Amino acid sequence: QKEVEQNSGPLSVPEGAIASLNCTYSDRVSQSFFWYRQYSGKSPELIMSIYSNGDKEDGRFTAQLNKASQYVSLLIRDSQPSDSATYLCAVNRGSGTYKYIFGTGTRLKVLA
Amino acid sequence: SAVISQKPSRDICQRGTSLTIQCQVDSQVTMMFWYRQQPGQSLTLIATANQGSEATYESGFVIDKFPISRPNLTFSTLTVSNMSPEDSSIYLCSVGGDFNTEAFFGQGTRLTVV
């Protein structure tokens, strides 16, 4: 079992729709969770961080965390073609450790 | 967030040679991280560079192949030694990510070994 799992996609959604990206992780002691967006040929760019159960909203983006289910998701409302990218989920165990574990990413395609 | 400058942005190298990648940060940071992203893959941590001590390497990565320097709190280098085509990847410098903080990345170095 991979430590951080994501569906590789591509996930195709029409412009204006909600894109839902999912991530599961295996280590129950993980404490911090991050979503990065990576355009082709570019480096990852931080979109959201979330540390406690529930929802966290930032503009069109909402991160959802459920530690009991070891599940974190990213919702993108009013999806735009410019949102087309690979979205990486990253998990940090915290507790004085620093290592990020990245998922393989989900490729999102927003269709105009 | 820190501003991270990484160079070169890309290079094409002959097998058997070495390439040194530089990473400069606009503020002092405790830890700097080096990642590799192979084509179509996610990020894999190569090593963590702390100022004043030897780098800590992840499983599968060794100092002879990927020597790292960290001469001060704003700068680090990663050398890819005795390169083979299998080393063709994007190499990324990162700061932050320690003690639950957010990690930020340099622009990356796209390396092609021929």
Interface residues (C-beta under 8 A of the other chain):
Chain A: Q31 S32 F34 G41 K42 S43 P44 E45 L46 S49 Y51 L88 A90 N92 G94 G96 Y98 K99 Y100 F102 G103 T104 G105
Chain B: S1 M31 F33 Q41 S42 L43 T44 L45 T48 I90 L92 G97 D98 F99 N100 E102 A103 F104 F105 G106 Q107 G108 R110
